[in-house]
């Protein structure tokens, strides 16, 4: 094998690795996550997951905030259940309960 073949291989390898790194950078910079973050800055989100707690292997307690009100849901298992609805956002802090 000639040194020229090894040189071409090395140049091609560096070029391909550079392309992979360039595409990875572009996806991180301009990918779906970046577009969503830019759109989220313009409008306020109405729905948020505040906290989640595993009850057992199949069920979870989930605290969801919607329009300034919080709702406690028991999800998983056979059915989903609304445990408590219309909790004022931050009600635990106002009552002095530990977080």
mmCIF file of the C-alpha atoms, coordinates in Angstrom:
data_MODEL
# 
_entry.id   MODEL 
# 
loop_
_atom_site.group_PDB 
_atom_site.id 
_atom_site.type_symbol 
_atom_site.label_atom_id 
_atom_site.label_alt_id 
_atom_site.label_comp_id 
_atom_site.label_asym_id 
_atom_site.label_entity_id 
_atom_site.label_seq_id 
_atom_site.pdbx_PDB_ins_code 
_atom_site.Cartn_x 
_atom_site.Cartn_y 
_atom_site.Cartn_z 
_atom_site.occupancy 
_atom_site.B_iso_or_equiv 
_atom_site.pdbx_formal_charge 
_atom_site.auth_seq_id 
_atom_site.auth_comp_id 
_atom_site.auth_asym_id 
_atom_site.auth_atom_id 
_atom_site.pdbx_PDB_model_num 
ATOM 1  C CA . UNK A 1 1  ? 0.000   0.000  0.000  1.00 0.00 ? 1  UNK A CA 1 
ATOM 2  C CA . UNK A 1 2  ? 1.169   3.425  -0.812 1.00 0.00 ? 2  UNK A CA 1 
ATOM 3  C CA . UNK A 1 3  ? 1.396   6.314  1.683  1.00 0.00 ? 3  UNK A CA 1 
ATOM 4  C CA . UNK A 1 4  ? -0.976  8.255  -0.593 1.00 0.00 ? 4  UNK A CA 1 
ATOM 5  C CA . UNK A 1 5  ? -3.799  5.747  0.082  1.00 0.00 ? 5  UNK A CA 1 
ATOM 6  C CA . UNK A 1 6  ? -3.318  6.110  3.842  1.00 0.00 ? 6  UNK A CA 1 
ATOM 7  C CA . UNK A 1 7  ? -3.322  9.887  3.463  1.00 0.00 ? 7  UNK A CA 1 
ATOM 8  C CA . UNK A 1 8  ? -6.626  9.832  1.539  1.00 0.00 ? 8  UNK A CA 1 
ATOM 9  C CA . UNK A 1 9  ? -8.130  7.515  4.152  1.00 0.00 ? 9  UNK A CA 1 
ATOM 10 C CA . UNK A 1 10 ? -7.084  9.838  6.975  1.00 0.00 ? 10 UNK A CA 1 
ATOM 11 C CA . UNK A 1 11 ? -8.432  12.921 5.196  1.00 0.00 ? 11 UNK A CA 1 
ATOM 12 C CA . UNK A 1 12 ? -11.733 11.154 4.439  1.00 0.00 ? 12 UNK A CA 1 
ATOM 13 C CA . UNK A 1 13 ? -12.028 9.983  8.052  1.00 0.00 ? 13 UNK A CA 1 
ATOM 14 C CA . UNK A 1 14 ? -11.443 13.488 9.394  1.00 0.00 ? 14 UNK A CA 1 
ATOM 15 C CA . UNK A 1 15 ? -13.991 14.860 6.908  1.00 0.00 ? 15 UNK A CA 1 
ATOM 16 C CA . UNK A 1 16 ? -16.675 12.315 7.918  1.00 0.00 ? 16 UNK A CA 1 
ATOM 17 C CA . UNK A 1 17 ? -16.097 12.859 11.649 1.00 0.00 ? 17 UNK A CA 1 
ATOM 18 C CA . UNK A 1 18 ? -16.314 16.616 11.029 1.00 0.00 ? 18 UNK A CA 1 
ATOM 19 C CA . UNK A 1 19 ? -19.612 16.178 9.190  1.00 0.00 ? 19 UNK A CA 1 
ATOM 20 C CA . UNK A 1 20 ? -21.027 14.075 12.037 1.00 0.00 ? 20 UNK A CA 1 
ATOM 21 C CA . UNK A 1 21 ? -19.987 16.662 14.620 1.00 0.00 ? 21 UNK A CA 1 
ATOM 22 C CA . UNK A 1 22 ? -21.397 19.476 12.466 1.00 0.00 ? 22 UNK A CA 1 
ATOM 23 C CA . UNK A 1 23 ? -24.771 17.761 12.089 1.00 0.00 ? 23 UNK A CA 1 
ATOM 24 C CA . UNK A 1 24 ? -24.874 16.989 15.821 1.00 0.00 ? 24 UNK A CA 1 
ATOM 25 C CA . UNK A 1 25 ? -24.142 20.639 16.643 1.00 0.00 ? 25 UNK A CA 1 
ATOM 26 C CA . UNK A 1 26 ? -26.801 21.843 14.184 1.00 0.00 ? 26 UNK A CA 1 
ATOM 27 C CA . UNK A 1 27 ? -29.411 19.495 15.654 1.00 0.00 ? 27 UNK A CA 1 
ATOM 28 C CA . UNK A 1 28 ? -28.669 20.674 19.170 1.00 0.00 ? 28 UNK A CA 1 
ATOM 29 C CA . UNK A 1 29 ? -28.713 24.313 18.105 1.00 0.00 ? 29 UNK A CA 1 
ATOM 30 C CA . UNK A 1 30 ? -31.626 24.314 15.653 1.00 0.00 ? 30 UNK A CA 1 
ATOM 31 C CA . UNK A 1 31 ? -33.389 21.007 16.402 1.00 0.00 ? 31 UNK A CA 1 
ATOM 32 C CA . UNK A 1 32 ? -36.940 20.440 17.673 1.00 0.00 ? 32 UNK A CA 1 
ATOM 33 C CA . UNK A 1 33 ? -35.962 21.238 21.268 1.00 0.00 ? 33 UNK A CA 1 
ATOM 34 C CA . UNK A 1 34 ? -34.546 24.623 20.275 1.00 0.00 ? 34 UNK A CA 1 
ATOM 35 C CA . UNK A 1 35 ? -37.616 25.499 18.239 1.00 0.00 ? 35 UNK A CA 1 
ATOM 36 C CA . UNK A 1 36 ? -39.898 24.507 21.113 1.00 0.00 ? 36 UNK A CA 1 
ATOM 37 C CA . UNK A 1 37 ? -37.883 26.577 23.596 1.00 0.00 ? 37 UNK A CA 1 
ATOM 38 C CA . UNK A 1 38 ? -38.053 29.611 21.300 1.00 0.00 ? 38 UNK A CA 1 
ATOM 39 C CA . UNK A 1 39 ? -41.818 29.209 20.877 1.00 0.00 ? 39 UNK A CA 1 
ATOM 40 C CA . UNK A 1 40 ? -42.318 28.723 24.607 1.00 0.00 ? 40 UNK A CA 1 
ATOM 41 C CA . UNK A 1 41 ? -40.694 32.056 25.369 1.00 0.00 ? 41 UNK A CA 1 
ATOM 42 C CA . UNK A 1 42 ? -43.378 33.850 23.377 1.00 0.00 ? 42 UNK A CA 1 
ATOM 43 C CA . UNK A 1 43 ? -46.428 32.269 24.962 1.00 0.00 ? 43 UNK A CA 1 
ATOM 44 C CA . UNK A 1 44 ? -47.180 31.193 28.490 1.00 0.00 ? 44 UNK A CA 1 
ATOM 45 C CA . UNK A 1 45 ? -47.863 27.506 29.013 1.00 0.00 ? 45 UNK A CA 1 
ATOM 46 C CA . UNK A 1 46 ? -51.191 26.610 30.594 1.00 0.00 ? 46 UNK A CA 1 
ATOM 47 C CA . UNK A 1 47 ? -50.383 23.029 31.592 1.00 0.00 ? 47 UNK A CA 1 
ATOM 48 C CA . UNK A 1 48 ? -47.470 21.813 33.723 1.00 0.00 ? 48 UNK A CA 1 
ATOM 49 C CA . UNK A 1 49 ? -46.502 18.701 35.627 1.00 0.00 ? 49 UNK A CA 1 
ATOM 50 C CA . UNK A 1 50 ? -45.657 19.896 39.134 1.00 0.00 ? 50 UNK A CA 1 
ATOM 51 C CA . UNK A 1 51 ? -44.749 16.659 40.876 1.00 0.00 ? 51 UNK A CA 1 
ATOM 52 C CA . UNK A 1 52 ? -45.045 12.899 40.499 1.00 0.00 ? 52 UNK A CA 1 
ATOM 53 C CA . UNK A 1 53 ? -44.802 10.181 43.150 1.00 0.00 ? 53 UNK A CA 1 
ATOM 54 C CA . UNK A 1 54 ? -44.788 6.396  42.666 1.00 0.00 ? 54 UNK A CA 1 
ATOM 55 C CA . UNK A 1 55 ? -47.402 4.741  44.900 1.00 0.00 ? 55 UNK A CA 1 
ATOM 56 C CA . UNK A 1 56 ? -46.537 1.195  43.838 1.00 0.00 ? 56 UNK A CA 1 
ATOM 57 C CA . UNK A 1 57 ? -45.196 -0.572 40.743 1.00 0.00 ? 57 UNK A CA 1 
ATOM 58 C CA . UNK A 1 58 ? -48.234 0.346  38.625 1.00 0.00 ? 58 UNK A CA 1 
ATOM 59 C CA . UNK A 1 59 ? -49.765 3.519  40.091 1.00 0.00 ? 59 UNK A CA 1 
ATOM 60 C CA . UNK A 1 60 ? -48.538 7.107  40.459 1.00 0.00 ? 60 UNK A CA 1 
ATOM 61 C CA . UNK A 1 61 ? -49.847 10.226 42.145 1.00 0.00 ? 61 UNK A CA 1 
ATOM 62 C CA . UNK A 1 62 ? -49.435 13.168 39.794 1.00 0.00 ? 62 UNK A CA 1 
ATOM 63 C CA . UNK A 1 63 ? -49.898 16.852 40.633 1.00 0.00 ? 63 UNK A CA 1 
ATOM 64 C CA . UNK A 1 64 ? -50.800 18.807 37.486 1.00 0.00 ? 64 UNK A CA 1 
ATOM 65 C CA . UNK A 1 65 ? -51.181 22.585 37.220 1.00 0.00 ? 65 UNK A CA 1 
ATOM 66 C CA . UNK A 1 66 ? -53.653 24.093 34.763 1.00 0.00 ? 66 UNK A CA 1 
ATOM 67 C CA . UNK A 1 67 ? -54.496 27.795 34.548 1.00 0.00 ? 67 UNK A CA 1 
ATOM 68 C CA . UNK A 1 68 ? -53.256 28.515 38.068 1.00 0.00 ? 68 UNK A CA 1 
ATOM 69 C CA . UNK A 1 69 ? -55.179 25.596 39.628 1.00 0.00 ? 69 UNK A CA 1 
ATOM 70 C CA . UNK A 1 70 ? -53.670 22.269 40.643 1.00 0.00 ? 70 UNK A CA 1 
ATOM 71 C CA . UNK A 1 71 ? -55.243 18.833 40.289 1.00 0.00 ? 71 UNK A CA 1 
ATOM 72 C CA . UNK A 1 72 ? -54.137 15.639 42.051 1.00 0.00 ? 72 UNK A CA 1 
ATOM 73 C CA . UNK A 1 73 ? -54.518 12.512 39.887 1.00 0.00 ? 73 UNK A CA 1 
ATOM 74 C CA . UNK A 1 74 ? -53.973 8.824  40.629 1.00 0.00 ? 74 UNK A CA 1 
ATOM 75 C CA . UNK A 1 75 ? -52.926 7.231  37.332 1.00 0.00 ? 75 UNK A CA 1 
ATOM 76 C CA . UNK A 1 76 ? -52.045 3.685  36.338 1.00 0.00 ? 76 UNK A CA 1 
ATOM 77 C CA . UNK A 1 77 ? -53.630 0.417  37.261 1.00 0.00 ? 77 UNK A CA 1 
ATOM 78 C CA . UNK A 1 78 ? -57.080 -0.290 35.865 1.00 0.00 ? 78 UNK A CA 1 
ATOM 79 C CA . UNK A 1 79 ? -58.508 3.227  35.983 1.00 0.00 ? 79 UNK A CA 1 
ATOM 80 C CA . UNK A 1 80 ? -57.354 6.785  36.499 1.00 0.00 ? 80 UNK A CA 1 
ATOM 81 C CA . UNK A 1 81 ? -58.848 8.748  39.371 1.00 0.00 ? 81 UNK A CA 1 
ATOM 82 C CA . UNK A 1 82 ? -59.160 12.447 40.150 1.00 0.00 ? 82 UNK A CA 1 
ATOM 83 C CA . UNK A 1 83 ? -58.275 12.605 43.859 1.00 0.00 ? 83 UNK A CA 1 
ATOM 84 C CA . UNK A 1 84 ? -58.622 16.354 44.380 1.00 0.00 ? 84 UNK A CA 1 
ATOM 85 C CA . UNK A 1 85 ? -59.451 19.169 41.995 1.00 0.00 ? 85 UNK A CA 1 
ATOM 86 C CA . UNK A 1 86 ? -59.155 22.939 42.026 1.00 0.00 ? 86 UNK A CA 1 
ATOM 87 C CA . UNK A 1 87 ? -56.328 23.242 44.546 1.00 0.00 ? 87 UNK A CA 1 
ATOM 88 C CA . UNK A 1 88 ? -54.969 26.788 44.527 1.00 0.00 ? 88 UNK A CA 1 
ATOM 89 C CA . UNK A 1 89 ? -51.470 26.869 43.090 1.00 0.00 ? 89 UNK A CA 1 
ATOM 90 C CA . UNK A 1 90 ? -48.920 26.868 45.906 1.00 0.00 ? 90 UNK A CA 1 
ATOM 91 C CA . UNK A 1 91 ? -51.527 25.991 48.558 1.00 0.00 ? 91 UNK A CA 1 
ATOM 92 C CA . UNK A 1 92 ? -49.057 23.752 50.425 1.00 0.00 ? 92 UNK A CA 1 
ATOM 93 C CA . UNK A 1 93 ? -46.650 26.679 50.850 1.00 0.00 ? 93 UNK A CA 1 
ATOM 94 C CA . UNK A 1 94 ? -49.417 28.933 52.140 1.00 0.00 ? 94 UNK A CA 1 
ATOM 95 C CA . UNK A 1 95 ? -50.531 26.351 54.733 1.00 0.00 ? 95 UNK A CA 1 
ATOM 96 C CA . UNK A 1 96 ? -47.003 25.860 56.023 1.00 0.00 ? 96 UNK A CA 1 
ATOM 97 C CA . UNK A 1 97 ? -46.826 22.181 55.091 1.00 0.00 ? 97 UNK A CA 1 
ATOM 98 C CA . UNK A 1 98 ? -43.370 20.768 54.385 1.00 0.00 ? 98 UNK A CA 1 
ATOM 99 C CA . UNK A 1 99 ? -42.534 20.127 50.773 1.00 0.00 ? 99 UNK A CA 1 
# 
